[in-house]
C-alpha cells in the first residue's frame, strides 16, 4: 500500500510561530495607517481647540467698544452679471453690488476680485488686508483663518501691496484701519462681526 504523501504545510516546533502571511502583513499595515490617521486627527482637533481657546481668551481679555471702527454707508447688495466689475467708492469696500460668486475663506497672496470679496462680506466673512507683516503676526492671522473657514462665518486674509505695516479689517459696512497690527483689536473686531452678515447671520 503506498504511503501517504507528507502535507506540504510545514509544521512548526513547540514555541515557534508561523511567519506572518502576506494577508496578515497587509492587515498590520492597514491598522498602523488607521492608528496614525486617528492620532493625527486627534492632534488636529486638539490643536484647533487650543488655537480657538487662545483666540477667545484674547477677546475676553480685551472685550469692549472699538472706537476706531468706522461704519460706512450700505450701498446695496445687488448681484452683478458674471464677469462684470464695479467701481467702489472706498479702496476697501464693505458693501455694494457684487459678483454672483464669492471668495472662499483662506489666505491669499494675491487678493481675489473686490466684487467677490464684497460677496464674502455679505455672507458674514471678515476680510483682512495686509502687506508687510512681521512673521509672528502673519502666522497669527494665518492660524485664525484656518480656524474659521465656514461659508457664513469665515476669515479671508489677502495681501494688498502698498499697505506696508498697516492692516485693514473689514466686515459688512464696518472697517478697522490699524497703523500697525494689533492682536487685541483685530481679535475683538473679528469676534464682534464674524458670522453676522446681512444675507445669513449665524451668530
Backbone as CSV, one residue per row, in Angstrom:
resi,resn,N_x,N_y,N_z,CA_x,CA_y,CA_z,C_x,C_y,C_z
1,UNK,0.862,-1.195,0.000,0.000,0.000,0.000,0.887,1.230,0.000
2,UNK,0.689,2.139,-0.907,1.570,3.312,-0.975,1.413,4.196,0.246
3,UNK,2.531,4.798,0.663,2.494,5.666,1.835,1.854,7.004,1.476
4,UNK,1.126,7.535,2.449,0.502,8.845,2.218,1.577,9.899,2.091
5,UNK,1.349,10.819,1.142,2.327,11.889,0.946,2.286,12.851,2.122
6,UNK,3.450,13.363,2.451,3.516,14.323,3.548,2.801,15.617,3.159
7,UNK,2.147,16.251,4.131,1.480,17.535,3.871,2.516,18.568,3.467
8,UNK,2.129,19.435,2.549,3.069,20.463,2.098,3.240,21.571,3.144
9,UNK,2.264,21.689,4.047,2.378,22.732,5.071,3.432,22.311,6.079
10,UNK,4.345,23.167,6.346,5.392,22.853,7.312,4.887,23.118,8.715
11,UNK,5.117,22.122,9.566,4.723,22.283,10.952,5.854,22.959,11.707
12,UNK,5.473,23.713,12.695,6.480,24.400,13.494,6.680,23.656,14.781
13,UNK,7.864,23.730,15.314,8.138,23.073,16.586,7.545,23.889,17.708
14,UNK,7.476,23.277,18.884,6.869,23.942,20.038,7.593,25.242,20.324
15,UNK,6.811,26.266,20.623,7.381,27.562,20.975,7.669,28.445,19.785
16,UNK,7.564,27.913,18.565,7.792,28.722,17.380,6.462,29.141,16.772
17,UNK,6.451,30.286,16.148,5.232,30.761,15.497,5.446,30.801,14.001
18,UNK,4.360,30.657,13.287,4.442,30.689,11.831,4.799,32.085,11.368
19,UNK,5.587,32.186,10.317,5.898,33.526,9.788,4.628,34.195,9.304
20,UNK,4.535,35.533,9.434,3.313,36.231,9.019,3.041,36.044,7.540
21,UNK,1.817,35.827,7.225,1.413,35.680,5.830,1.271,37.057,5.209
22,UNK,1.244,37.137,3.874,1.041,38.443,3.223,-0.221,39.137,3.689
23,UNK,-1.290,38.366,3.924,-2.550,38.964,4.363,-2.381,39.618,5.715
24,UNK,-1.689,38.909,6.639,-1.518,39.475,7.975,-0.638,40.717,7.930
25,UNK,0.338,40.720,7.020,1.179,41.915,6.874,0.340,43.103,6.407
26,UNK,-0.541,42.849,5.444,-1.407,43.916,4.940,-2.318,44.441,6.041
27,UNK,-2.847,43.524,6.853,-3.719,43.943,7.954,-2.950,44.807,8.943
28,UNK,-1.733,44.364,9.265,-0.925,45.128,10.213,-0.635,46.518,9.672
29,UNK,-0.322,46.589,8.370,-0.050,47.889,7.756,-1.289,48.771,7.781
30,UNK,-2.441,48.151,7.491,-3.698,48.908,7.495,-4.008,49.433,8.886
31,UNK,-3.805,48.585,9.909,-4.053,49.012,11.285,-3.118,50.161,11.663
32,UNK,-1.865,50.063,11.222,-0.905,51.123,11.526,-1.327,52.443,10.897
33,UNK,-1.800,52.356,9.646,-2.252,53.572,8.953,-3.459,54.173,9.658
34,UNK,-4.420,53.308,10.017,-5.620,53.795,10.706,-5.260,54.418,12.039
35,UNK,-4.315,53.786,12.752,-3.884,54.325,14.037,-3.238,55.686,13.845
36,UNK,-2.389,55.790,12.793,-1.738,57.063,12.515,-2.731,58.149,12.173
37,UNK,-3.728,57.808,11.359,-4.771,58.769,10.993,-5.537,59.210,12.228
38,UNK,-5.843,58.254,13.094,-6.582,58.580,14.313,-5.795,59.501,15.220
39,UNK,-4.498,59.207,15.374,-3.651,60.045,16.219,-3.531,61.441,15.631
40,UNK,-3.306,61.509,14.292,-3.178,62.813,13.636,-4.470,63.603,13.732
41,UNK,-5.598,62.889,13.514,-6.897,63.559,13.600,-7.147,64.103,14.989
42,UNK,-6.811,63.304,15.993,-6.989,63.754,17.367,-6.106,64.942,17.679
43,UNK,-4.860,64.912,17.172,-3.947,66.024,17.393,-4.459,67.286,16.715
44,UNK,-5.002,67.136,15.500,-5.528,68.289,14.762,-6.687,68.935,15.511
45,UNK,-7.581,68.101,16.053,-8.709,68.618,16.829,-8.198,69.347,18.061
46,UNK,-7.235,68.722,18.758,-6.667,69.344,19.958,-6.004,70.667,19.614
47,UNK,-5.251,70.683,18.505,-4.568,71.902,18.082,-5.571,73.001,17.750
48,UNK,-6.659,72.640,17.055,-7.693,73.603,16.692,-8.369,74.168,17.936
49,UNK,-8.688,73.277,18.884,-9.340,73.716,20.120,-8.417,74.622,20.924
50,UNK,-7.128,74.297,20.939,-6.156,75.118,21.660,-6.048,76.498,21.026
51,UNK,-6.023,76.533,19.696,-5.942,77.800,18.962,-7.174,78.657,19.221
52,UNK,-8.349,78.032,19.186,-9.577,78.788,19.417,-9.646,79.290,20.852
53,UNK,-9.199,78.464,21.800,-9.201,78.882,23.202,-8.304,80.103,23.391
54,UNK,-7.149,80.104,22.730,-6.235,81.241,22.824,-6.863,82.487,22.204
55,UNK,-7.535,82.306,21.059,-8.202,83.430,20.391,-9.292,84.018,21.286
56,UNK,-10.139,83.156,21.831,-11.245,83.624,22.668,-10.737,84.259,23.956
57,UNK,-9.603,83.799,24.443,-9.018,84.406,25.639,-8.586,85.842,25.352
58,UNK,-8.025,86.062,24.168,-7.658,87.427,23.763,-8.903,88.305,23.706
59,UNK,-9.981,87.760,23.143,-11.232,88.512,23.011,-11.783,88.879,24.383
60,UNK,-11.864,87.891,25.277,-12.444,88.129,26.601,-11.617,89.120,27.406
61,UNK,-10.306,89.050,27.248,-9.416,89.936,27.998,-9.524,91.382,27.526
62,UNK,-9.842,91.567,26.261,-9.827,92.916,25.674,-11.187,93.383,25.172
63,UNK,-12.239,92.659,25.540,-13.562,92.983,25.012,-13.982,94.395,25.420
64,UNK,-14.589,95.073,24.482,-15.044,96.431,24.733,-15.287,97.123,23.414
65,UNK,-15.832,98.321,23.455,-16.119,99.038,22.205,-14.832,99.391,21.460
66,UNK,-14.856,99.204,20.165,-13.716,99.567,19.329,-13.989,100.942,18.728
67,UNK,-13.417,101.954,19.335,-13.696,103.323,18.909,-13.161,103.618,17.511
68,UNK,-12.180,102.834,17.075,-11.579,103.084,15.765,-12.404,102.522,14.611
69,UNK,-13.401,101.705,14.910,-14.184,101.078,13.844,-15.045,102.124,13.142
70,UNK,-14.961,102.155,11.819,-15.794,103.054,11.027,-17.016,102.300,10.508
71,UNK,-18.159,102.966,10.527,-19.364,102.421,9.904,-19.586,103.166,8.595
72,UNK,-19.485,102.452,7.504,-19.610,103.060,6.180,-21.021,102.862,5.634
73,UNK,-21.450,103.718,4.711,-22.805,103.598,4.156,-23.018,102.252,3.468
74,UNK,-24.203,101.708,3.636,-24.579,100.479,2.937,-25.020,100.877,1.532
75,UNK,-24.252,100.458,0.529,-24.587,100.861,-0.843,-25.219,99.716,-1.636
76,UNK,-25.793,98.771,-0.924,-26.593,97.756,-1.598,-26.006,96.364,-1.606
77,UNK,-26.860,95.416,-2.030,-26.491,94.004,-2.054,-26.804,93.349,-3.402
78,UNK,-26.990,94.139,-4.428,-27.396,93.566,-5.714,-26.271,92.747,-6.342
79,UNK,-26.678,91.810,-7.193,-25.720,90.960,-7.892,-25.410,91.521,-9.274
80,UNK,-24.131,91.534,-9.602,-23.690,91.931,-10.934,-23.779,90.730,-11.869
81,UNK,-23.680,90.979,-13.140,-23.605,89.882,-14.104,-22.230,89.229,-13.978
82,UNK,-22.151,87.951,-14.304,-20.876,87.242,-14.218,-19.820,87.948,-15.081
83,UNK,-18.676,88.246,-14.470,-17.596,88.920,-15.187,-17.677,90.436,-15.150
84,UNK,-18.761,90.986,-14.625,-18.926,92.439,-14.566,-18.153,93.001,-13.378
85,UNK,-17.565,94.167,-13.541,-16.827,94.816,-12.459,-17.655,95.968,-11.889
86,UNK,-17.146,96.555,-10.804,-17.850,97.681,-10.182,-16.811,98.585,-9.541
87,UNK,-17.001,99.882,-9.682,-16.082,100.854,-9.097,-16.593,101.255,-7.717
88,UNK,-15.988,100.721,-6.687,-16.424,101.032,-5.323,-15.884,102.394,-4.892
89,UNK,-16.632,103.114,-4.062,-16.195,104.445,-3.633,-15.079,104.414,-2.593
90,UNK,-14.796,103.241,-2.028,-13.766,103.115,-0.994,-12.756,102.058,-1.439
91,UNK,-11.455,102.280,-1.175,-10.448,101.289,-1.596,-10.591,99.935,-0.900
92,UNK,-11.256,99.941,0.252,-11.529,98.689,0.964,-13.050,98.578,1.133
93,UNK,-13.739,98.135,0.107,-15.211,98.157,0.120,-15.798,97.262,1.199
94,UNK,-16.919,97.717,1.740,-17.595,96.946,2.791,-19.047,96.627,2.437
95,UNK,-19.495,97.050,1.285,-20.852,96.730,0.823,-20.944,97.127,-0.643
96,UNK,-22.086,96.827,-1.242,-22.305,97.241,-2.618,-22.576,96.084,-3.555
97,UNK,-22.879,96.392,-4.809,-23.093,95.346,-5.813,-21.875,94.427,-5.874
98,UNK,-22.122,93.150,-6.103,-21.014,92.197,-6.079,-21.257,91.039,-7.040
99,UNK,-20.219,90.241,-7.237,-20.278,89.108,-8.165,-21.241,88.044,-7.648
100,UNK,-21.778,87.218,-8.543,-22.650,86.125,-8.102,-21.885,85.020,-7.375
101,UNK,-20.555,85.006,-7.516,-19.725,84.048,-6.777,-18.957,84.812,-5.707
102,UNK,-18.459,84.107,-4.721,-17.785,84.749,-3.600,-16.403,84.136,-3.395
103,UNK,-15.553,84.874,-2.703,-14.229,84.364,-2.347,-14.369,83.456,-1.128
104,UNK,-13.730,82.310,-1.177,-13.775,81.379,-0.051,-12.837,81.832,1.055
105,UNK,-13.132,81.469,2.305,-12.214,81.776,3.402,-10.834,81.165,3.147
106,UNK,-9.809,81.822,3.648,-8.450,81.323,3.466,-7.463,82.468,3.355
107,UNK,-6.221,82.120,3.054,-5.142,83.099,2.936,-4.749,83.229,1.466
108,UNK,-4.687,84.459,0.979,-4.395,84.721,-0.434,-3.168,85.632,-0.566
109,UNK,-2.201,85.190,-1.350,-1.065,86.061,-1.673,-1.494,87.137,-2.667
110,UNK,-2.402,86.761,-3.555,-2.993,87.726,-4.482,-4.477,87.821,-4.161
111,UNK,-4.973,89.012,-3.841,-6.366,89.126,-3.419,-7.343,88.767,-4.529
112,UNK,-8.433,88.108,-4.196,-9.495,87.860,-5.174,-10.092,89.195,-5.619
113,UNK,-10.855,89.206,-6.698,-11.502,90.444,-7.140,-12.360,91.054,-6.028
114,UNK,-12.388,92.373,-5.984,-13.153,93.067,-4.944,-14.620,92.657,-4.955
115,UNK,-15.167,92.405,-6.144,-16.587,92.043,-6.230,-16.864,90.683,-5.576
116,UNK,-15.847,89.817,-5.509,-16.008,88.531,-4.829,-15.802,88.677,-3.323
117,UNK,-14.913,89.588,-2.937,-14.688,89.833,-1.512,-15.918,90.469,-0.870
118,UNK,-16.561,91.382,-1.582,-17.767,92.018,-1.033,-18.875,90.985,-0.850
119,UNK,-18.979,90.046,-1.785,-19.975,88.976,-1.626,-19.655,88.152,-0.383
120,UNK,-18.368,87.917,-0.129,-17.971,87.184,1.074,-18.353,87.959,2.338
121,UNK,-18.220,89.275,2.292,-18.638,90.103,3.428,-20.136,89.979,3.660
122,UNK,-20.897,89.957,2.581,-22.348,89.814,2.696,-22.702,88.507,3.400
123,UNK,-21.901,87.474,3.172,-22.129,86.181,3.828,-21.855,86.235,5.331
124,UNK,-21.025,87.187,5.751,-20.649,87.247,7.161,-19.179,86.983,7.399
125,UNK,-18.404,86.915,6.317,-16.959,86.717,6.445,-16.269,88.013,6.846
126,UNK,-15.087,87.874,7.415,-14.208,89.002,7.693,-13.105,88.984,6.645
127,UNK,-12.823,90.135,6.038,-11.724,90.241,5.074,-10.637,91.119,5.686
128,UNK,-9.422,90.577,5.746,-8.290,91.279,6.349,-7.233,91.523,5.276
129,UNK,-6.839,92.784,5.115,-5.816,93.151,4.139,-4.500,93.444,4.870
130,UNK,-3.407,92.926,4.318,-2.087,93.149,4.911,-1.076,93.315,3.775
131,UNK,0.137,93.713,4.148,1.201,93.764,3.140,2.502,93.227,3.719
132,UNK,3.117,93.982,4.629,4.421,93.590,5.167,4.309,93.339,6.667
133,UNK,3.729,92.229,7.009,3.562,91.877,8.416,4.794,91.162,8.951
134,UNK,5.036,91.324,10.242,6.064,90.521,10.898,5.658,89.053,10.818
135,UNK,6.637,88.181,10.824,6.382,86.750,10.647,5.395,86.215,11.676
136,UNK,5.563,86.607,12.933,4.677,86.120,14.000,3.254,86.642,13.823
137,UNK,3.127,87.892,13.394,1.793,88.466,13.197,1.069,87.787,12.034
138,UNK,1.808,87.524,10.953,1.195,86.828,9.821,0.779,85.415,10.226
139,UNK,1.616,84.746,11.010,1.288,83.390,11.468,0.005,83.402,12.295
140,UNK,-0.189,84.474,13.048,-1.406,84.586,13.857,-2.643,84.710,12.966
141,UNK,-2.578,85.584,11.974,-3.705,85.730,11.045,-3.954,84.430,10.286
142,UNK,-2.882,83.776,9.898,-2.992,82.513,9.164,-3.689,81.451,10.013
143,UNK,-3.349,81.395,11.302,-3.980,80.406,12.184,-5.449,80.732,12.410
144,UNK,-5.791,82.017,12.500,-7.201,82.399,12.673,-7.995,82.064,11.420
145,UNK,-7.393,82.296,10.259,-8.081,81.961,9.007,-8.291,80.456,8.892
146,UNK,-7.346,79.683,9.389,-7.505,78.235,9.381,-8.531,77.760,10.386
147,UNK,-8.719,78.544,11.432,-9.664,78.187,12.487,-11.107,78.404,12.048
148,UNK,-11.351,79.498,11.342,-12.719,79.844,10.931,-12.815,79.820,9.403
149,UNK,-13.408,78.750,8.879,-13.477,78.548,7.434,-14.909,78.350,6.929
150,UNK,-15.892,78.649,7.763,-17.276,78.468,7.358,-17.696,79.457,6.281
151,UNK,-18.600,79.024,5.425,-19.069,79.882,4.332,-19.717,81.155,4.849
152,UNK,-20.360,81.061,6.016,-21.103,82.201,6.561,-20.383,82.856,7.743
153,UNK,-19.174,82.408,8.057,-18.501,82.960,9.240,-16.990,82.797,9.158
154,UNK,-16.444,82.840,7.947,-15.017,82.589,7.770,-14.170,83.853,7.814
155,UNK,-12.880,83.642,7.628,-11.911,84.740,7.592,-11.103,84.638,6.303
156,UNK,-10.978,85.765,5.627,-10.152,85.860,4.424,-8.991,86.800,4.725
157,UNK,-7.781,86.343,4.466,-6.584,87.165,4.644,-5.978,87.373,3.259
158,UNK,-5.930,88.618,2.810,-5.495,88.907,1.437,-4.414,89.982,1.429
159,UNK,-3.341,89.717,0.736,-2.261,90.690,0.642,-2.667,91.850,-0.260
160,UNK,-2.365,93.070,0.197,-2.640,94.276,-0.593,-1.348,95.107,-0.654
161,UNK,-0.603,94.996,-1.737,0.640,95.761,-1.862,0.396,97.251,-1.657
162,UNK,1.324,97.877,-0.942,1.219,99.307,-0.691,0.788,99.647,0.721
163,UNK,0.280,98.665,1.456,-0.155,98.929,2.829,1.023,99.045,3.795
164,UNK,2.153,98.467,3.436,3.293,98.490,4.344,2.984,97.708,5.609
165,UNK,3.178,98.353,6.760,2.922,97.697,8.045,1.466,97.805,8.492
166,UNK,0.664,98.542,7.734,-0.727,98.746,8.133,-1.575,97.508,7.832
167,UNK,-2.672,97.396,8.568,-3.604,96.277,8.401,-5.017,96.842,8.383
168,UNK,-5.842,96.359,7.460,-7.234,96.805,7.369,-8.144,95.597,7.517
169,UNK,-9.065,95.677,8.464,-10.053,94.616,8.669,-11.418,95.136,8.248
170,UNK,-12.158,94.317,7.500,-13.479,94.732,7.044,-14.524,93.667,7.328
171,UNK,-15.727,94.156,7.614,-16.929,93.336,7.706,-17.992,94.122,6.940
172,UNK,-19.206,93.602,6.878,-20.254,94.315,6.133,-20.510,95.681,6.761
173,UNK,-20.216,96.750,6.049,-20.329,98.168,6.425,-19.397,98.573,7.572
174,UNK,-18.456,97.718,7.944,-17.541,98.030,9.046,-16.093,97.966,8.564
175,UNK,-15.267,98.882,9.105,-13.864,98.923,8.714,-13.006,99.351,9.897
176,UNK,-11.908,98.641,10.088,-10.937,98.984,11.128,-9.569,99.096,10.461
177,UNK,-9.016,100.308,10.463,-7.720,100.566,9.820,-6.674,100.732,10.913
178,UNK,-5.748,99.785,10.987,-4.704,99.803,12.005,-3.385,100.255,11.389
179,UNK,-2.721,101.202,12.030,-1.425,101.670,11.532,-0.348,100.597,11.693
180,UNK,-0.563,99.718,12.641,0.299,98.550,12.843,-0.579,97.443,13.396
181,UNK,-0.211,96.203,13.159,-1.046,95.092,13.598,-1.209,95.107,15.108
182,UNK,-2.446,95.005,15.551,-2.800,94.984,16.969,-3.605,93.715,17.216
183,UNK,-2.995,92.747,17.886,-3.643,91.452,18.106,-4.988,91.599,18.795
184,UNK,-5.032,92.400,19.841,-6.256,92.552,20.632,-7.377,93.176,19.808
185,UNK,-7.088,94.294,19.141,-8.109,94.981,18.346,-8.599,94.093,17.210
186,UNK,-7.679,93.388,16.568,-8.059,92.510,15.455,-8.959,91.379,15.936
187,UNK,-8.600,90.769,17.056,-9.390,89.647,17.579,-10.787,90.095,17.985
188,UNK,-10.888,91.243,18.634,-12.198,91.743,19.064,-13.057,92.095,17.847
189,UNK,-12.459,92.715,16.834,-13.206,93.044,15.612,-13.751,91.774,14.971
190,UNK,-12.896,90.779,14.828,-13.310,89.511,14.212,-14.457,88.885,14.988
191,UNK,-14.316,88.830,16.301,-15.349,88.188,17.117,-16.659,88.975,17.102
192,UNK,-16.567,90.287,16.997,-17.762,91.135,17.019,-18.595,90.995,15.748
193,UNK,-17.941,90.884,14.602,-18.669,90.947,13.326,-18.691,89.647,12.522
194,UNK,-17.853,88.697,12.850,-17.815,87.442,12.084,-19.130,86.677,12.222
195,UNK,-19.638,86.197,11.088,-20.871,85.409,11.103,-22.136,86.232,11.238
196,UNK,-22.025,87.547,11.013,-23.188,88.420,11.193,-23.452,89.257,9.945
197,UNK,-23.245,88.652,8.795,-23.540,89.330,7.536,-25.032,89.421,7.307
198,UNK,-25.468,90.307,6.414,-26.901,90.534,6.209,-27.629,89.390,5.506
199,UNK,-26.894,88.558,4.761,-27.572,87.509,3.994,-28.018,86.329,4.854
200,UNK,-27.146,85.911,5.777,-27.477,84.714,6.561,-26.704,84.736,7.881
201,UNK,-27.137,85.542,8.856,-26.421,85.603,10.136,-26.444,84.242,10.838
202,UNK,-25.290,83.837,11.350,-25.204,82.548,12.044,-24.719,82.692,13.484
203,UNK,-24.482,83.915,13.932,-24.033,84.127,15.310,-24.838,85.267,15.927
